Amino acid sequence: MTQAEIIERINAFLVDEFEVDAEKIAPDANLRETLGLDSLDYVDLVVIIESNFGFKVVAEDFINISTFQNFYDYVGRKVAEKATV
């Protein structure tokens, strides 16, 4: 899966599942502020990530994710790691 495919898939489920305005999704935008998710929404986000990309999300990994680009890179790394196992 390419980085472009990962970004496209992430953006699609953010718009569909969390009703985020697609125009607000930008690589350097603040993830938490843009999404405006509460703690239950984060649980939903984790479930969607795990089902879409097939890896287990570790809560501690989200500590350093502040922008959409951080998020895309995180998912890309996990997908690549899974592919090499």
N, C-alpha and C positions, 0 to 999 in steps of 0.2 A: 504494500500500500504506500503510495507516494504522500509526501507532505501536503500537496495540494488536495488530494483525496481526503486526507484526515481533516484538514481545515474545512473543506466543503461539508463533510459529514457532521462535524461539530457544529458549525454554523446552522445547518439545517435543523438539528434537533434543538438547538437553543431557541430558534425562531418558533418551531412547531410546539415543543413541549413547555417552554417557559415564556412564550409570547414576547420575546425580546425583539425590539425593532432592529431589523437587519442593518439599517444604516448606522446604528450605534456600535456595531461590532467592528472593531478595528484592532490591528495587532498591538498598538501601544495604548489602547483604552484600558482603564482599570476594570478588571474582571468583576470584583465584588460590587463596585459602585454601579456599573452598567447593568449587571444582572439583577441587583437588588434582591438577592435570595436570602430567605431565612434558613434556620438550621434544618427544617424538614425538606426544604427545596434542595439543600446540599445532599441530603440522603438520596433524593430522587436523581440528582445529577450523577452521583456515584453509581447508582444502579444502571442508569442509561449508558454511562461510559463503559462499565463492565460488560453489559450486554452487547454494545455496539463494537467494542474493540477486543473483547475476550481476555482481559487481564484484570487482576485484582487491584483495586485502588487502596493505597495505604493513606490514612488520614494525615500522617505527618508529612507526606509529599506535598500536600496542599499549602503548607505553611509558607513556602517560598514562591508560590504562584500568585502574582499580583496583576499581570496583564494577560490579555488573550494570547499574545505570542508565547509567554511562559507556559500557558495551558496547552497550546498547540505543540510546543516543544516537548512537554512532559508526555503527552499522549504519543507523540512520534517516537520518543525514546522507549516507552513501554512496549509499543507495537514492534519496534525493531528488536528489543530484547526477547520478546516472545517468539519472534521468527527465527532467532538463532538457537533456541532451546530445542 
